[in-house]
Amino acid sequence: MSDPAESEAQVFSLDEQRAARDARAHDTDEAAGRARCGALTAAGQPCRNYAVAAGRCRVHAASESDTEVVAPRTAARRAPGLAGGAPGVRPGARPHPAISDTRGGSIAEGGRGTRPGQARRGAPPATGRDAGAAGPPGGSAAGGHSSVRAGDGDTGRVGTGGQGGGARPGTFAWADTQLLQRGFGSAIDGLELLRDAADDRFLDALRGLVGFLRRRATGSYEIDDFGFDEDLTTHVLMPLLRPLHRHYWRVTSHGIEHVPSEGGALLVANHAGTLPADALITRLDVFDLTGRHARELGADLVFRTPFVGELARKTGATLASGDDADRLLAAGELVAVWPEGFKGLGKPWKDRYKLQRFGRGGFVATASRAQVSIIPTAIVGSEEIYPMLFDLRIVARLLGFPYFPVVPQMFALPLLGPFALLPLPSKWVIEYGEPIEPSSFGPDLAEDPMALFDLTDQVRERIQQMLYRNLMGRRSVFL
């Protein structure tokens, strides 16, 4: 008879099973001679692709051949000090004087309450055991100093390790540190929403609204030749979008130093999500980080739609025509365009993050005539807010729409009613790439169709590679 001890099944923990599986995969990869890519993703995480040339995968090898440099960042999870500090502005940025600091901190005379070099949103300071390796003692990884939230009531540093990181117990900074130490980093987003209602930022928003109503009553506001109502956009519409940007989609961004602080420039981005929420959120992100309004170029259908067209004009959008774009760039405005148009917005779920054709290169011709930089911009997360399963083209033709989407939320209508049509709370990442300078194309480029199409494809390929890099560094769709 066998020993009972030998007949009992041996139990392994989940951690032991994962470790054994990783070891087997590592041994298999080494035996097959397949090395991993040695580059870092845009979020600062090790790339998981296999290397194909010079220790790099196909994506990173292509980006290096284009001489595009992306500074490594810390993990996308927000650490204490990120949620409450004002978004950093790179040196030279000159925000609009009417901006109210809705993220805490005081508004300095030349900025938004942050010193040059302070960590931007999406680049949290080092915390705990990473603080010593990432920067000087007591400082942050991105800016060399710690950020302190307004309204926390403590003067200690945040994120320097220890119990509470030096923050006074009971404050928001102390709660953030405790959540992070216990592995509940995602709960900081909910705590940030409570902070907005608890400190002076909510009162600042109310003061801005009262000031707006006073100016409306007295008529002391201006509207430009394109119908742009800057006062309405800055003090009413953008504060309404800010909770979506900060709490619902939890947008992180990097590369904002590539957006010029003054003068004309053309921001070119991918387009997706069934509804153009990515255009609105990108505009808000640029405004919060630089103080500049990115003037959108929209399709004619937008301005033919009742109410939507008038609202688009008031927010600074104008028709996607060469004449309007030339006038804006000549006036030194920052212009934003989404060349995919309705083809990008209405593409099916199976084609997510695959860029559609960038039109006929009209945006390149516009930049060539104005001799301004093209700033490629990649937006990750907007594809998942309304995944389009089907396009009812017959219904779209009857209604005069470019597409009529069928999204998963529609199947929950009988159960949840109108609440089922809310967009999904995906996690967004926006990257502003290295500018393509006017020296790469001459003023006569618009007269050469082949050169025009070639540069358009280069811009499209640059944005596609940026999307791939950010997708590889994403932990999940919603976290």
KETI-158580 format. One line per field, with one value per residue (C-alpha): residue number from 1; y, z, x. Coordinates in nm, 3 decimals. Layout:
# KETI-158580
pos [NUM ...]
yy [Y ...]
zz [Z ...]
xx [X ...]
//
This chain:
# KETI-158580
pos [1 2 3 4 5 6 7 8 9 10 11 12 13 14 15 16 17 18 19 20 21 22 23 24 25 26 27 28 29 30 31 32 33 34 35 36 37 38 39 40 41 42 43 44 45 46 47 48 49 50 51 52 53 54 55 56 57 58 59 60 61 62 63 64 65 66 67 68 69 70 71 72 73 74 75 76 77 78 79 80 81 82 83 84 85 86 87 88 89 90 91 92 93 94 95 96 97 98 99 100 101 102 103 104 105 106 107 108 109 110 111 112 113 114 115 116 117 118 119 120 121 122 123 124 125 126 127 128 129 130 131 132 133 134 135 136 137 138 139 140 141 142 143 144 145 146 147 148 149 150 151 152 153 154 155 156 157 158 159 160 161 162 163 164 165 166 167 168 169 170 171 172 173 174 175 176 177 178 179 180 181 182 183 184 185 186 187 188 189 190 191 192 193 194 195 196 197 198 199 200 201 202 203 204 205 206 207 208 209 210 211 212 213 214 215 216 217 218 219 220 221 222 223 224 225 226 227 228 229 230 231 232 233 234 235 236 237 238 239 240 241 242 243 244 245 246 247 248 249 250 251 252 253 254 255 256 257 258 259 260 261 262 263 264 265 266 267 268 269 270 271 272 273 274 275 276 277 278 279 280 281 282 283 284 285 286 287 288 289 290 291 292 293 294 295 296 297 298 299 300 301 302 303 304 305 306 307 308 309 310 311 312 313 314 315 316 317 318 319 320 321 322 323 324 325 326 327 328 329 330 331 332 333 334 335 336 337 338 339 340 341 342 343 344 345 346 347 348 349 350 351 352 353 354 355 356 357 358 359 360 361 362 363 364 365 366 367 368 369 370 371 372 373 374 375 376 377 378 379 380 381 382 383 384 385 386 387 388 389 390 391 392 393 394 395 396 397 398 399 400 401 402 403 404 405 406 407 408 409 410 411 412 413 414 415 416 417 418 419 420 421 422 423 424 425 426 427 428 429 430 431 432 433 434 435 436 437 438 439 440 441 442 443 444 445 446 447 448 449 450 451 452 453 454 455 456 457 458 459 460 461 462 463 464 465 466 467 468 469 470 471 472 473 474 475 476 477 478 479]
yy [0.000 0.339 0.610 0.851 1.144 1.041 0.999 1.347 1.607 1.883 2.230 2.527 2.889 3.116 3.308 2.986 2.879 3.215 3.203 2.852 2.955 3.265 3.054 2.804 3.084 3.246 2.918 2.856 3.203 3.162 2.817 2.953 3.249 3.505 3.807 4.063 4.427 4.640 4.965 5.125 5.212 5.563 5.479 5.378 5.004 4.738 4.646 4.289 4.241 4.024 4.198 4.186 4.415 4.571 4.464 4.646 4.529 4.644 4.935 5.079 5.013 5.212 5.497 5.517 5.527 5.828 5.993 6.035 6.043 5.976 6.050 5.754 5.821 5.667 5.433 5.564 5.502 5.833 5.888 6.132 6.488 6.427 6.449 6.772 6.972 7.204 7.059 7.150 7.399 7.363 7.663 7.946 7.861 8.161 8.058 8.267 8.519 8.419 8.060 7.966 7.706 7.425 7.174 7.346 7.557 7.931 8.104 8.265 8.575 8.386 8.045 7.814 7.768 7.523 7.589 7.501 7.135 7.029 6.695 6.713 6.517 6.156 6.178 6.125 6.190 5.896 5.747 5.515 5.295 5.453 5.801 5.744 5.596 5.833 6.167 6.361 6.294 6.447 6.540 6.409 6.210 6.462 6.799 6.761 6.868 6.746 6.891 6.968 6.986 7.298 7.248 6.960 7.172 7.022 7.153 6.824 6.658 6.410 6.083 6.062 5.720 5.618 5.618 5.892 6.037 6.320 6.440 6.527 6.238 6.296 6.511 6.419 6.376 6.132 5.937 5.918 5.777 5.521 5.401 5.367 5.174 4.928 4.866 5.068 5.323 5.333 5.459 5.787 5.889 5.876 6.060 6.333 6.385 6.434 6.677 6.893 6.945 6.989 7.249 7.591 7.465 7.429 7.783 7.907 7.751 7.921 8.256 8.212 8.142 8.447 8.662 8.523 8.610 8.963 9.015 8.883 9.127 9.423 9.314 9.325 9.027 8.977 8.739 8.713 8.700 8.321 8.337 8.222 8.318 8.275 8.386 8.127 7.851 7.921 7.980 7.766 7.492 7.377 7.352 7.125 6.898 6.893 6.619 6.390 6.468 6.424 6.173 5.972 5.911 6.000 6.146 6.141 6.317 6.365 6.553 6.883 7.059 6.998 7.233 7.587 7.850 8.109 8.139 7.923 7.542 7.258 6.976 6.656 6.368 6.037 6.030 5.755 5.672 5.710 6.058 6.328 6.330 6.298 6.640 6.807 6.634 6.707 7.073 7.082 6.902 7.148 7.443 7.320 7.253 7.552 7.808 7.806 7.730 7.480 7.594 7.292 7.238 7.056 6.899 7.088 6.841 6.969 7.326 7.219 7.040 7.255 7.375 7.173 7.403 7.719 7.574 7.460 7.813 7.957 7.713 7.820 7.556 7.657 7.491 7.263 7.478 7.611 7.976 7.959 7.756 7.999 8.295 8.130 8.025 8.367 8.517 8.292 8.056 7.692 7.488 7.125 6.888 6.526 6.417 6.081 6.264 6.051 5.751 5.744 5.815 5.550 5.267 4.928 4.778 4.527 4.817 4.996 5.191 5.134 5.476 5.543 5.744 6.102 6.263 6.425 6.592 6.926 6.982 6.937 7.193 7.433 7.391 7.436 7.764 7.900 7.752 7.622 7.301 6.989 6.828 6.459 6.359 6.008 5.950 5.611 5.529 5.706 5.392 5.214 5.468 5.352 5.032 5.020 4.668 4.741 5.028 5.044 5.210 5.205 5.399 5.634 5.715 5.780 6.021 6.180 6.066 5.937 5.628 5.493 5.298 5.001 4.997 4.749 5.006 4.985 4.630 4.751 5.010 4.793 4.743 5.078 5.318 5.633 5.566 5.274 5.516 5.667 5.623 5.359 5.489 5.391 5.520 5.776 5.858 6.149 6.188 6.502 6.393 6.568 6.844 6.812 7.142 7.360 7.301 6.948 7.090 7.402 7.664 7.516 7.172 7.231 7.244 6.899 6.630 6.341 6.515 6.620 6.263 6.135 6.375 6.301 5.931 6.011 6.201 5.920 5.658 5.865 5.880 5.506 5.420 5.648 5.462 5.126 5.240 5.368 5.058 4.835 5.032 5.022 4.799 4.763 4.944 5.080 5.110]
zz [0.000 -0.094 0.151 0.196 0.191 -0.154 -0.294 -0.192 -0.471 -0.438 -0.429 -0.594 -0.542 -0.832 -0.792 -0.815 -1.126 -1.295 -1.206 -1.352 -1.669 -1.714 -1.659 -1.924 -2.168 -2.100 -2.153 -2.476 -2.606 -2.524 -2.679 -2.995 -2.994 -2.986 -2.781 -2.651 -2.763 -2.541 -2.587 -2.357 -2.451 -2.428 -2.076 -1.964 -1.960 -2.119 -2.469 -2.493 -2.865 -3.009 -3.141 -3.516 -3.569 -3.341 -3.027 -3.134 -3.253 -3.580 -3.419 -3.225 -3.503 -3.739 -3.490 -3.444 -3.818 -3.828 -3.559 -3.336 -2.971 -2.700 -2.347 -2.116 -1.857 -1.533 -1.501 -1.610 -1.265 -1.091 -0.777 -0.493 -0.611 -0.972 -0.942 -0.747 -0.886 -1.180 -1.515 -1.595 -1.868 -2.054 -2.041 -2.262 -2.254 -2.200 -2.087 -2.147 -1.862 -1.806 -1.714 -1.364 -1.191 -1.174 -1.057 -0.745 -0.682 -0.726 -1.063 -1.103 -1.312 -1.591 -1.571 -1.411 -1.068 -1.181 -1.225 -1.550 -1.549 -1.312 -1.392 -1.645 -1.615 -1.692 -1.559 -1.184 -0.939 -0.795 -0.480 -0.206 -0.307 -0.653 -0.517 -0.450 -0.789 -0.999 -0.861 -0.578 -0.222 -0.155 -0.520 -0.806 -1.104 -1.356 -1.200 -0.916 -0.655 -0.502 -0.586 -0.305 -0.354 -0.273 -0.004 0.159 0.453 0.483 0.393 0.388 0.075 -0.103 -0.232 -0.037 0.108 0.461 0.622 0.448 0.282 0.537 0.472 0.765 0.852 0.732 0.431 0.068 0.013 0.305 0.170 -0.177 -0.033 0.177 -0.122 -0.335 -0.066 -0.033 -0.407 -0.470 -0.708 -0.931 -0.636 -0.649 -0.945 -0.728 -0.449 -0.693 -0.783 -0.413 -0.384 -0.665 -0.472 -0.135 -0.202 -0.365 -0.722 -0.723 -0.592 -0.858 -1.126 -0.981 -0.972 -1.337 -1.425 -1.233 -1.410 -1.744 -1.671 -1.568 -1.894 -2.092 -1.918 -1.986 -2.337 -2.257 -2.467 -2.822 -3.110 -3.392 -3.767 -3.758 -3.485 -3.206 -2.862 -2.645 -2.324 -2.359 -2.451 -2.170 -1.879 -1.961 -2.217 -2.115 -1.743 -1.846 -2.035 -1.764 -1.549 -1.854 -1.921 -1.563 -1.398 -1.662 -1.928 -1.698 -1.981 -1.954 -2.211 -2.295 -2.552 -2.493 -2.522 -2.898 -2.920 -2.975 -2.717 -2.985 -3.360 -3.611 -3.612 -3.750 -3.511 -3.703 -3.511 -3.562 -3.544 -3.399 -3.156 -3.355 -3.199 -3.223 -2.850 -2.925 -3.091 -2.789 -2.535 -2.732 -2.751 -2.375 -2.307 -2.520 -2.355 -2.000 -2.068 -2.285 -2.253 -2.632 -2.815 -3.097 -3.374 -3.529 -3.899 -3.940 -4.228 -4.391 -4.245 -3.897 -3.988 -4.173 -3.864 -3.660 -3.324 -3.366 -3.640 -3.441 -3.127 -3.326 -3.457 -3.106 -2.981 -3.253 -3.521 -3.885 -4.221 -4.337 -4.636 -4.749 -4.725 -4.364 -4.256 -4.431 -4.253 -3.910 -3.956 -4.091 -3.773 -3.564 -3.443 -3.347 -3.589 -3.536 -3.810 -3.817 -4.178 -4.150 -4.116 -4.110 -4.243 -3.911 -3.691 -3.859 -3.902 -3.761 -3.442 -3.632 -3.785 -3.457 -3.444 -3.816 -3.974 -4.277 -4.578 -4.494 -4.769 -5.058 -4.850 -4.816 -4.466 -4.594 -4.869 -4.608 -4.385 -4.688 -4.789 -4.434 -4.360 -4.018 -3.835 -3.849 -3.505 -3.536 -3.249 -3.144 -2.933 -2.764 -2.585 -2.801 -3.010 -2.715 -2.605 -2.869 -3.040 -3.372 -3.449 -3.764 -3.999 -4.118 -4.450 -4.574 -4.268 -4.304 -4.664 -4.569 -4.293 -4.490 -4.246 -4.346 -4.130 -3.882 -3.608 -3.405 -3.078 -2.784 -2.560 -2.774 -2.657 -2.297 -2.376 -2.253 -1.920 -1.851 -2.070 -2.186 -1.941 -2.161 -2.430 -2.211 -2.357 -2.201 -1.947 -2.134 -2.027 -2.271 -2.362 -2.590 -2.737 -2.914 -3.146 -3.264 -3.512 -3.882 -3.955 -4.260 -4.384 -4.488 -4.748 -4.959 -5.029 -5.376 -5.244 -5.312 -5.683 -5.681 -5.629 -5.595 -5.329 -5.155 -5.134 -5.021 -4.726 -4.635 -4.614 -4.397 -4.149 -4.146 -4.087 -3.805 -3.624 -3.683 -3.519 -3.225 -3.181 -3.180 -2.916 -2.683 -2.732 -2.633 -2.312 -2.214 -1.916 -2.005 -2.186 -1.869 -1.617]
xx [0.000 0.139 0.222 -0.075 0.163 0.285 -0.068 -0.180 -0.187 0.067 -0.092 0.079 -0.018 -0.110 0.216 0.417 0.228 0.287 0.657 0.691 0.508 0.727 1.039 0.929 0.850 1.187 1.371 1.181 1.262 1.631 1.642 1.486 1.725 1.443 1.545 1.302 1.305 1.528 1.330 1.078 0.722 0.580 0.457 0.808 0.733 0.961 0.848 0.715 0.775 1.050 1.360 1.413 1.714 1.977 1.788 1.471 1.130 0.977 0.792 1.085 1.332 1.110 1.075 1.452 1.506 1.273 1.491 1.190 1.283 1.026 1.139 1.072 0.805 0.713 0.419 0.081 -0.070 -0.106 0.093 0.026 0.074 -0.031 -0.408 -0.417 -0.127 -0.183 -0.077 0.278 0.356 0.681 0.915 0.798 0.427 0.204 -0.144 -0.451 -0.489 -0.852 -0.765 -0.877 -0.661 -0.917 -0.659 -0.535 -0.228 -0.189 -0.178 0.159 0.206 0.376 0.212 -0.045 0.108 0.380 0.747 0.929 1.015 0.739 0.580 0.300 -0.021 0.060 0.419 0.381 0.661 0.850 0.704 0.823 1.115 1.139 1.206 1.571 1.642 1.435 1.550 1.708 1.594 1.257 1.212 1.004 1.122 1.005 1.066 1.315 1.062 0.740 0.403 0.159 -0.215 -0.405 -0.661 -0.475 -0.374 -0.026 0.313 0.497 0.619 0.400 0.531 0.858 0.789 0.707 0.367 0.177 0.488 0.511 0.154 -0.067 -0.304 -0.657 -0.560 -0.616 -0.241 -0.222 -0.522 -0.364 -0.043 -0.228 -0.430 -0.117 0.071 -0.218 -0.243 -0.560 -0.408 -0.716 -0.925 -0.729 -0.947 -1.258 -1.081 -0.984 -1.349 -1.428 -1.140 -1.276 -1.599 -1.426 -1.158 -1.147 -1.149 -1.526 -1.560 -1.318 -1.537 -1.843 -1.662 -1.568 -1.932 -2.052 -1.794 -1.908 -2.273 -2.171 -1.982 -2.280 -2.512 -2.283 -2.180 -1.806 -1.701 -1.575 -1.644 -1.391 -1.452 -1.502 -1.767 -1.532 -1.666 -1.357 -1.528 -1.805 -1.560 -1.314 -1.552 -1.856 -1.799 -1.451 -1.538 -1.825 -1.584 -1.319 -1.483 -1.484 -1.120 -1.001 -1.235 -1.419 -1.155 -0.859 -0.656 -0.277 -0.061 0.304 0.508 0.329 0.665 0.638 0.339 0.473 0.388 0.316 0.285 0.104 0.121 -0.090 -0.184 -0.276 -0.441 -0.620 -0.999 -1.222 -1.500 -1.828 -1.876 -1.604 -1.525 -1.152 -1.150 -1.310 -1.088 -0.770 -0.861 -0.920 -0.593 -0.395 -0.567 -0.507 -0.139 -0.049 -0.327 -0.380 -0.703 -0.659 -0.893 -1.064 -1.120 -1.454 -1.645 -1.931 -2.186 -2.100 -2.195 -2.511 -2.645 -2.888 -2.755 -2.432 -2.303 -2.370 -2.210 -1.906 -1.857 -1.875 -1.610 -1.364 -1.420 -1.434 -1.485 -1.204 -1.114 -0.781 -0.886 -1.004 -0.701 -0.464 -0.621 -0.597 -0.234 -0.140 -0.286 -0.057 -0.331 -0.285 -0.499 -0.609 -0.724 -0.839 -0.770 -0.950 -1.281 -1.594 -1.397 -1.209 -1.510 -1.724 -1.478 -1.584 -1.444 -1.231 -1.034 -0.964 -0.639 -0.581 -0.557 -0.773 -0.661 -0.562 -0.766 -0.579 -0.312 -0.484 -0.346 0.011 -0.051 -0.189 0.117 0.342 0.180 0.192 0.537 0.431 0.521 0.304 0.260 0.157 -0.071 -0.179 -0.490 -0.534 -0.860 -1.117 -1.177 -1.335 -1.597 -1.849 -1.727 -1.910 -2.031 -2.232 -2.303 -2.663 -2.589 -2.948 -3.063 -2.767 -2.862 -3.225 -3.119 -2.836 -2.566 -2.223 -2.287 -2.543 -2.365 -2.482 -2.288 -2.301 -2.470 -2.785 -2.850 -2.878 -3.146 -3.438 -3.263 -3.093 -3.287 -3.104 -2.817 -2.714 -2.597 -2.325 -1.974 -1.753 -1.496 -1.181 -0.838 -0.697 -0.338 -0.251 0.099 0.215 0.494 0.806 0.713 0.778 0.947 0.874 1.230 1.123 0.887 0.912 0.646 0.588 0.497 0.126 0.207 0.369 0.100 0.347 0.554 0.232 0.103 0.442 0.464 0.100 0.184 0.487 0.271 0.016 0.287 0.437 0.102 0.045 0.379 0.296 -0.034 0.144 0.393 0.123 -0.092 0.201 0.248 -0.120 -0.202 -0.570 -0.849 -1.011 -0.723]
//
